[in-house]
């Protein structure tokens, strides 16, 4: 991805967010070990407050991030309802509304995730 294209896409996302009611919500799907899939959403607000939450009905993991961070790849802390914590590394696609990443929890569990339109199919 070209840096100028990425910056332009993020600026367009910010403008769209502002004009559409100050927040954008996209679906998220996390693919954990042994076929477990957690589904949820990520919401980016123009205030800089970004949040995400996923669940499979038993396990819920959530966190927050700076939605104004213009970096194509960001790291976010995550906390799960079973006491585990970790880091999520997410890389945005050129549109700023979709992408993929990796989850690493403190017990060694790792998983992949996608967000945006593709995540809606899971």
WOKABEL-V159817 format. One record per backbone hydrogen bond with DSSP energy under -0.5 kcal/mol. NH is the residue of the N-H (numbers start at 1). CO is the residue of the C=O. If there is no record, write none. Layout:
NH | CO
NH | CO
//
This chain:
6 | 2
7 | 3
8 | 4
9 | 5
10 | 6
11 | 7
12 | 8
13 | 9
14 | 10
15 | 11
16 | 12
17 | 13
18 | 14
19 | 15
20 | 16
21 | 18
22 | 17
23 | 17
24 | 44
26 | 42
28 | 40
29 | 114
30 | 38
31 | 112
32 | 30
32 | 36
35 | 32
36 | 33
38 | 30
39 | 55
40 | 28
41 | 53
42 | 26
43 | 51
44 | 24
45 | 49
46 | 22
48 | 45
50 | 48
50 | 65
51 | 43
52 | 63
53 | 41
54 | 61
55 | 39
56 | 59
61 | 54
62 | 79
63 | 52
65 | 50
67 | 48
67 | 65
69 | 66
74 | 90
76 | 88
78 | 86
79 | 62
80 | 84
81 | 60
83 | 80
86 | 78
87 | 104
88 | 76
89 | 102
90 | 74
90 | 88
91 | 100
92 | 72
92 | 90
93 | 98
96 | 93
99 | 115
100 | 91
101 | 113
102 | 89
103 | 111
104 | 87
105 | 109
106 | 85
108 | 105
111 | 103
112 | 31
113 | 101
114 | 29
115 | 99
116 | 27
119 | 116
120 | 116
120 | 117
121 | 118
122 | 119
//
